[in-house]
Amino acid sequence: MSGRLVLVRHGQTHGNVDRRLDTRPPGAELTDLGRDQARTFARELYRPPAMLAHSIATRAVQTAREIHTEIGTRVGADVGPHEFEGLHEVQVGDLEDRSDEEAHDEFNAIYRRWHGGELDLALPGGETAQQVLDRYVPVLDQLRMRYLDDAAWRGDIVVVSHGAAIRLVAAVLAGVDGHFAIDHHLANTESVILAPITDGRWSCLQWGKLTPPFGPETPVTTTGGADAARSTDPMG
Protein backbone atom coordinates (compact mmCIF):
# COMPACT_ATOMS: atom_id res chain seq x y z
CA MET A 1 0.00 0.00 0.00
CA SER A 2 1.79 3.12 -1.20
CA GLY A 3 -0.99 5.68 -1.09
CA ARG A 4 -2.24 7.87 1.73
CA LEU A 5 -5.52 9.63 2.42
CA VAL A 6 -5.08 13.40 2.80
CA LEU A 7 -8.16 14.95 4.42
CA VAL A 8 -7.80 18.68 3.85
CA ARG A 9 -10.06 21.40 5.18
CA HIS A 10 -11.37 23.83 2.55
CA GLY A 11 -10.00 27.35 2.11
CA GLN A 12 -11.29 30.37 3.98
CA THR A 13 -14.93 31.30 3.30
CA HIS A 14 -17.02 34.39 3.90
CA GLY A 15 -18.77 32.37 6.61
CA ASN A 16 -15.43 31.75 8.32
CA VAL A 17 -14.67 35.46 8.27
CA ASP A 18 -18.04 36.16 9.93
CA ARG A 19 -17.50 33.22 12.34
CA ARG A 20 -20.88 31.79 11.28
CA LEU A 21 -21.82 28.15 11.87
CA ASP A 22 -22.22 27.58 8.14
CA THR A 23 -22.73 23.83 7.75
CA ARG A 24 -25.75 23.26 5.49
CA PRO A 25 -24.75 22.69 1.83
CA PRO A 26 -24.20 24.43 -0.47
CA GLY A 27 -22.97 27.08 1.98
CA ALA A 28 -20.68 30.08 1.59
CA GLU A 29 -18.13 30.64 -1.15
CA LEU A 30 -14.38 31.04 -0.76
CA THR A 31 -12.82 34.44 -0.17
CA ASP A 32 -9.91 35.57 -2.33
CA LEU A 33 -7.64 34.47 0.51
CA GLY A 34 -9.34 31.07 0.50
CA ARG A 35 -8.55 30.61 -3.18
CA ASP A 36 -4.93 31.61 -2.53
CA GLN A 37 -4.76 29.11 0.34
CA ALA A 38 -5.98 26.32 -1.94
CA ARG A 39 -3.36 27.10 -4.57
CA THR A 40 -0.63 27.30 -1.93
CA PHE A 41 -1.72 23.91 -0.55
CA ALA A 42 -1.43 22.43 -4.04
CA ARG A 43 2.05 23.84 -4.58
CA GLU A 44 3.26 22.50 -1.23
CA LEU A 45 1.99 18.94 -1.70
CA TYR A 46 4.66 16.29 -1.24
CA ARG A 47 3.56 14.84 -4.57
CA PRO A 48 0.62 15.47 -6.91
CA PRO A 49 -2.40 13.39 -5.89
CA ALA A 50 -3.49 10.35 -7.82
CA MET A 51 -7.08 11.35 -7.08
CA LEU A 52 -8.77 14.56 -5.93
CA ALA A 53 -12.16 14.32 -4.24
CA HIS A 54 -14.45 16.78 -2.46
CA SER A 55 -17.74 17.15 -0.61
CA ILE A 56 -20.89 18.64 -2.11
CA ALA A 57 -20.43 22.01 -0.35
CA THR A 58 -19.54 25.00 -2.52
CA ARG A 59 -16.40 25.80 -0.50
CA ALA A 60 -15.07 22.27 -0.99
CA VAL A 61 -15.89 22.29 -4.71
CA GLN A 62 -14.11 25.61 -5.19
CA THR A 63 -11.09 24.53 -3.13
CA ALA A 64 -10.75 21.33 -5.15
CA ARG A 65 -10.99 23.25 -8.41
CA GLU A 66 -8.25 25.64 -7.33
CA ILE A 67 -6.05 22.70 -6.33
CA HIS A 68 -6.72 20.97 -9.63
CA THR A 69 -5.94 24.11 -11.63
CA GLU A 70 -2.63 24.51 -9.81
CA ILE A 71 -1.52 20.91 -10.31
CA GLY A 72 -3.34 20.31 -13.59
CA THR A 73 -0.26 20.31 -15.79
CA ARG A 74 1.36 17.62 -13.60
CA VAL A 75 -1.47 15.07 -13.46
CA GLY A 76 -3.77 13.11 -15.71
CA ALA A 77 -7.38 13.99 -16.44
CA ASP A 78 -8.69 11.03 -14.43
CA VAL A 79 -7.47 12.61 -11.17
CA GLY A 80 -10.71 14.57 -10.87
CA PRO A 81 -11.94 16.44 -9.02
CA HIS A 82 -14.64 13.92 -8.06
CA GLU A 83 -17.63 14.77 -5.88
CA PHE A 84 -18.83 12.40 -3.14
CA GLU A 85 -21.96 12.52 -1.01
CA GLY A 86 -21.43 12.14 2.71
CA LEU A 87 -18.26 14.20 3.14
CA HIS A 88 -19.95 17.47 4.13
CA GLU A 89 -19.60 19.20 7.49
CA VAL A 90 -21.25 18.22 10.77
CA GLN A 91 -24.82 19.51 10.56
CA VAL A 92 -25.48 21.88 13.47
CA GLY A 93 -29.26 22.11 13.03
CA ASP A 94 -30.78 24.92 15.10
CA LEU A 95 -27.38 26.57 15.48
CA GLU A 96 -27.04 27.06 11.72
CA ASP A 97 -25.86 30.50 10.59
CA ARG A 98 -25.31 31.77 14.13
CA SER A 99 -22.10 33.58 15.02
CA ASP A 100 -22.64 34.40 18.70
CA GLU A 101 -20.43 32.93 21.43
CA GLU A 102 -23.40 31.16 23.02
CA ALA A 103 -23.95 29.13 19.84
CA HIS A 104 -20.24 28.39 19.57
CA ASP A 105 -20.12 27.28 23.19
CA GLU A 106 -23.12 24.99 22.72
CA PHE A 107 -21.58 23.36 19.66
CA ASN A 108 -18.21 22.95 21.37
CA ALA A 109 -19.77 21.41 24.48
CA ILE A 110 -21.56 18.72 22.47
CA TYR A 111 -18.59 18.17 20.17
CA ARG A 112 -16.39 17.61 23.22
CA ARG A 113 -18.82 14.98 24.53
CA TRP A 114 -18.71 13.23 21.16
CA HIS A 115 -14.97 12.80 21.54
CA GLY A 116 -15.63 11.45 25.01
CA GLY A 117 -17.64 8.62 23.50
CA GLU A 118 -21.23 9.99 23.50
CA LEU A 119 -21.74 9.28 19.81
CA ASP A 120 -25.55 9.20 20.00
CA LEU A 121 -25.81 12.70 21.48
CA ALA A 122 -27.40 15.08 18.97
CA LEU A 123 -26.81 18.75 18.30
CA PRO A 124 -30.10 20.66 18.74
CA GLY A 125 -32.03 19.90 15.55
CA GLY A 126 -28.83 18.53 14.03
CA GLU A 127 -26.76 15.38 13.74
CA THR A 128 -25.31 12.94 16.20
CA ALA A 129 -21.67 11.92 15.93
CA GLN A 130 -22.81 8.46 14.85
CA GLN A 131 -24.83 9.93 11.99
CA VAL A 132 -21.76 11.83 10.81
CA LEU A 133 -19.66 8.67 10.93
CA ASP A 134 -22.36 6.61 9.20
CA ARG A 135 -22.38 8.86 6.15
CA TYR A 136 -18.69 9.78 6.05
CA VAL A 137 -16.77 6.59 6.82
CA PRO A 138 -18.35 4.47 4.03
CA VAL A 139 -16.97 6.94 1.46
CA LEU A 140 -13.46 6.50 2.88
CA ASP A 141 -13.95 2.74 2.99
CA GLN A 142 -14.95 2.83 -0.67
CA LEU A 143 -11.86 4.83 -1.63
CA ARG A 144 -9.67 2.49 0.37
CA MET A 145 -11.06 -0.75 -1.03
CA ARG A 146 -11.14 0.46 -4.62
CA TYR A 147 -7.79 2.24 -4.70
CA LEU A 148 -5.52 2.31 -1.64
CA ASP A 149 -5.75 -1.44 -0.96
CA ASP A 150 -4.90 -2.21 -4.59
CA ALA A 151 -1.25 -3.26 -4.83
CA ALA A 152 -1.04 -1.58 -8.22
CA TRP A 153 -2.28 1.79 -6.92
CA ARG A 154 0.31 4.53 -6.66
CA GLY A 155 -0.26 7.93 -5.10
CA ASP A 156 -2.29 9.81 -2.54
CA ILE A 157 -5.99 10.60 -2.50
CA VAL A 158 -6.68 14.20 -1.49
CA VAL A 159 -10.17 14.72 -0.07
CA VAL A 160 -11.36 18.31 0.39
CA SER A 161 -13.72 18.31 3.33
CA HIS A 162 -14.52 20.15 6.58
CA GLY A 163 -12.75 20.73 9.87
CA ALA A 164 -15.08 19.36 12.53
CA ALA A 165 -16.00 16.33 10.45
CA ILE A 166 -12.36 15.58 9.62
CA ARG A 167 -11.29 15.77 13.27
CA LEU A 168 -14.11 13.48 14.42
CA VAL A 169 -13.66 10.89 11.68
CA ALA A 170 -9.86 10.84 11.84
CA ALA A 171 -9.85 10.48 15.63
CA VAL A 172 -12.25 7.53 15.48
CA LEU A 173 -10.60 5.74 12.55
CA ALA A 174 -7.01 6.15 13.72
CA GLY A 175 -7.59 5.99 17.47
CA VAL A 176 -6.33 9.53 18.06
CA ASP A 177 -6.81 10.77 21.62
CA GLY A 178 -10.11 12.66 21.91
CA HIS A 179 -8.64 15.47 23.99
CA PHE A 180 -6.00 16.04 21.33
CA ALA A 181 -8.63 16.13 18.57
CA ILE A 182 -10.70 18.68 20.49
CA ASP A 183 -7.79 20.97 21.27
CA HIS A 184 -6.03 20.87 17.91
CA HIS A 185 -8.20 22.60 15.35
CA LEU A 186 -7.44 22.65 11.64
CA ALA A 187 -6.86 26.00 10.01
CA ASN A 188 -8.13 26.50 6.47
CA THR A 189 -6.30 24.09 4.09
CA GLU A 190 -4.57 22.25 6.92
CA SER A 191 -4.92 18.50 6.66
CA VAL A 192 -4.95 15.19 8.49
CA ILE A 193 -3.03 12.42 6.73
CA LEU A 194 -4.11 8.81 7.24
CA ALA A 195 -2.36 5.69 5.97
CA PRO A 196 -4.08 2.30 5.58
CA ILE A 197 -2.57 -0.42 7.74
CA THR A 198 -3.48 -4.06 8.39
CA ASP A 199 -6.95 -5.41 9.17
CA GLY A 200 -8.75 -2.37 7.75
CA ARG A 201 -7.25 -0.01 10.31
CA TRP A 202 -5.72 3.43 9.76
CA SER A 203 -2.65 5.16 11.13
CA CYS A 204 -2.53 8.95 11.54
CA LEU A 205 0.73 10.27 10.08
CA GLN A 206 0.10 13.99 10.42
CA TRP A 207 -2.43 16.32 12.04
CA GLY A 208 -2.07 19.87 10.81
CA LYS A 209 1.58 20.71 11.37
CA LEU A 210 2.02 17.99 14.01
CA THR A 211 3.30 14.41 13.78
CA PRO A 212 2.83 11.51 16.24
CA PRO A 213 2.46 10.95 19.07
CA PHE A 214 -0.91 12.68 19.38
CA GLY A 215 -1.70 12.88 23.07
CA PRO A 216 -3.48 15.17 25.53
CA GLU A 217 -0.13 16.52 26.68
CA THR A 218 0.68 17.95 23.21
CA PRO A 219 0.91 21.75 23.58
CA VAL A 220 -1.84 23.76 21.92
CA THR A 221 -0.48 26.53 19.72
CA THR A 222 -2.70 29.59 19.64
CA THR A 223 -2.39 33.07 18.19
CA GLY A 224 -4.21 36.29 18.86
CA GLY A 225 -3.60 36.80 22.56
CA ALA A 226 -5.67 35.94 25.61
CA ASP A 227 -8.95 35.60 23.72
CA ALA A 228 -7.57 33.15 21.15
CA ALA A 229 -9.31 30.10 22.61
CA ARG A 230 -12.74 31.73 22.43
CA SER A 231 -12.14 33.19 18.98
CA THR A 232 -11.05 29.88 17.43
CA ASP A 233 -13.27 28.88 14.53
CA PRO A 234 -15.41 26.13 16.10
CA MET A 235 -15.71 24.25 12.81
CA GLY A 236 -11.97 24.19 12.20
Steps between C-alpha positions, in 0.01 A plus 500: 500500500679812380222756511375719782172676569544877538192655662536873443274772633369743237637852456371802687136593432291809560325298771834438671576871495163570666554206741162357394406136559460443127449125461198443274600443134555674270623765745729800461755556226875540539656840559791613284727390784330160499579454132862600565517250787378221272762578237773520764391161638529352151848641446621366835373144453767235546390355167206563266198292602391196307141600574331821615161476669271746678171537685185649350546837676589799283814580702633147451418502128678832452802392706534180298476692174774739608720206600433327170578814300831540682611140450318440172808500280662231719217245514270304275139588427369204701622658826176696530377687685230248596201585718380263774187512713553462872817706543331827599535673836335402828143629479434737791122523456348781707840665538534549124618844387555627854821681589446582868721353773203323659445297182871426473512389862200271453654337194837459671344346811321231299797445270720444805257237631511325163874457538434365847299217349141637500449429131119492519474850648341738249559867433171691544307424181820363348707185471645256746864398473386154392298647214807690382710184512230294327498725195869592490692181577342288221638747243851456642451124511400509134809700404719266700361176360492621141835678492727507806477125568585423137865395476521668161376837630759774526443840656297688756130579504431860601151552642381859546264500794420684825677558829267363766408197292864425417607519865218271615545241226880495516501464879260205485665321207859541617442484875626854559452624856170689529647781708764557234237509224293755692791729578676490164283673244576505129558835337373550146683259262673316783465125474497169683692223324392139551675188373328161461651228716409136565153365578320804358650736756653844445807673637512879541826632354437872534247733662536855377865584556544228764628142477453210746463444783163673531421520869322729746835635615581643153523880537225701334636777280278806492531848355318822567561551870293414805172466311638255243326195646157663482560646155609169345278400210286225657470312171874494439 
